[in-house]
Amino acid sequence: MKDAELITDLLLTEKKMSTNYNLFASECTNVKLRDTFVDMIAQGHRTQTALFETAQQKGWYKVEQAEQQKIDQAQQKFTNQAPTIG
């Protein structure tokens, strides 16, 4: 397996694991166990970031920079959709 394929496989695996940990945390009734899943999600995101940055630096993962206006629009959209508690 080539390095680019390995990084891609690891990145996809981390994404799937984060999705699963999020589901487990949201359905967990034990606070300590839920906190463990949340910690695992955070670690998974750090790992994903490191893998993503490595892939980008090596030219294996190309991204197009978004215009600031589009970033602002997306942020506004998702801020308005955030659930409120209370």
C-alpha positions in Angstrom: 0.0 0.0 0.0 1.4 3.4 -0.9 1.8 6.1 1.7 -1.0 8.3 0.1 -3.4 5.3 0.2 -2.4 4.6 3.8 -3.0 8.2 4.9 -6.4 8.2 3.2 -7.4 4.9 4.8 -6.4 6.2 8.2 -8.2 9.4 7.7 -11.4 7.7 6.6 -11.1 5.3 9.6 -10.7 8.2 12.0 -13.8 9.9 10.6 -15.9 6.8 11.0 -14.6 6.2 14.5 -15.5 9.8 15.5 -19.0 9.4 14.1 -19.4 6.2 16.1 -18.0 7.8 19.3 -20.4 10.7 18.9 -23.4 8.3 18.6 -22.2 6.3 21.6 -21.7 9.5 23.7 -25.1 10.9 22.8 -26.8 7.7 23.9 -24.8 7.0 27.0 -26.4 7.3 30.4 -23.3 6.9 32.4 -21.6 10.3 32.8 -18.1 9.0 33.2 -18.4 6.7 30.1 -19.9 9.6 28.1 -17.0 11.8 29.1 -14.6 9.1 27.9 -16.3 9.0 24.5 -16.2 12.8 24.3 -12.5 12.7 25.0 -12.1 10.0 22.3 -13.9 12.3 19.9 -11.5 15.1 20.7 -8.5 12.9 20.2 -9.9 11.6 17.0 -10.2 15.1 15.7 -6.6 15.9 16.6 -5.5 12.8 14.8 -7.7 13.6 11.7 -6.1 17.1 11.6 -2.6 15.7 11.7 -3.4 13.2 9.0 -5.1 15.9 6.9 -2.2 18.3 7.2 0.3 15.6 6.3 -1.8 14.7 3.2 -2.0 18.3 2.2 1.7 19.0 2.7 2.5 16.0 0.5 0.1 17.1 -2.2 -2.2 14.1 -1.7 -5.2 16.1 -0.6 -6.0 19.2 -2.5 -8.4 21.8 -1.2 -9.6 25.1 -2.7 -9.6 28.1 -0.4 -13.0 29.5 0.2 -13.7 33.2 -0.2 -14.2 35.0 3.2 -17.7 35.9 2.2 -18.6 32.2 1.7 -17.0 31.4 5.1 -19.0 34.1 6.8 -22.2 32.9 5.2 -21.7 29.3 6.3 -20.8 30.4 9.8 -23.9 32.5 10.0 -26.1 29.7 8.6 -24.9 27.2 11.1 -24.9 29.6 14.0 -28.6 30.3 13.3 -29.3 26.5 13.3 -27.6 25.9 16.6 -30.1 24.4 19.1 -31.0 26.4 22.1 -31.4 24.8 25.5 -33.8 26.2 28.0 
